[in-house]
């Protein structure tokens, strides 16, 4: 018996199977994805408190404060200058310069009352 719907049902079944066939695998991009950058926190203190703190000429707040800097293996990933500008007369601006690859300290103290030496 050749029912007219048998062909339609068979054809529909074949189309459904073809649609379910998995596509070929695509190469993974994981190897080319850069590793997530990590950061380390530095506590910044000034004596007296309240010095204006800049990192690479960008104002980040008034001491005391904590900042996060990019790190790799506990070291700076780029040249970094941290500067403290006092808010009182008779005190001195202080800067600390760190090179790429230099260890990141966990705490920095700026004594703005110390004059140039």
N, C-alpha and C positions, 0 to 999 in steps of 0.2 A: 504494500500500500504506500503510495507516494503522496503524502499529505503536503499541501502547499506551505504549511507553516514550519515543517521540519527543516527546510533549507534556511528559512529566516532565523529559526532558533539556533541552528548550527552556526550560521554566519555571525549572529550576535554573540554567541559564546566565544568564537575565535577572536572577535574584535575585543572582547573583554579580556581575554588572556593576553593579547598583544599589548593592551594598555597596562597590564600589571607586570610586564616584563621589566626587570630593573635596568636602569640606564647604566652605561659603563662607569666605573669609578673615575672620579676626577682627582687630579693631584692635590695633595694637601698643601695649604699655604702656611702651616704652622712653623715650618723650618725658617721661613723668611720673615716671620713676625718678630719684631724686636722685643727683647725682654722688657717686662714692666720696670719702669724706673722706681727706685725706692728712695726714701728720704730719711734724714737723721735730724733730730731736734737739738737745737743749741739754746741753752738758757743764757740770756744776756742781762747782765747786772751793771748798773753804773753807780759810782760813788761821787757825788750824791745822786740819789735816784732822780729819774725824770729826763735823762739825756735823750735827745732825738736820735733814733737809730735808723741808719740807711744801709741797705745791702745792694752793692753795685749801683749806687746813686738812686735807689728807689726807697722812699720812706716806708718803713714797716711798722713803726710805732714808737712809743716811749718806754724806756727801761724802767722797771724790770719787765721783760717779756721773753717769750720763747718763739723761735722761728724754726722752720723746717727747710733744709737745703738738700738738693739732690745728692745722692751718694752712691758709690760703688765700692764695695769691700771696706766700708768705713772711711773712705777718702772722698775729698771734693772731686767733682766731675768736671769742674771748670774753675778758672781763676775767679776768686771771690774776695771782695773788699767789704769789710764791715766797719762802719764809721759811727762814732758817737759825738754828737754836737751838744755841748752843755747849754743849759737854759739860764745859768747865772753868770754875771760878769766876773772877770778875773779867773775864769777856768779855760781849759784848752780842748780843742777838738782832737780826738784820738782816732786813729785808723788801724785796723789789723788786716793784713794782706795774706791770703792763702793761695798757694799755687795748685794747679790741677794735680791730683794724686796725693796731696798732703792730707794727713790725718785730720779728721773733723773733731774738734774738742766738744765736750758735752756742756761746757760752761765758759763764758767769756766775761771778764771784769774790765770795765773801763773806769779808771780813776781820773776824772776830768780835772781834778785839782792839781795833778802833777804837771809841771811845766815841761817845755821842751828840754831835752837833756843832751 
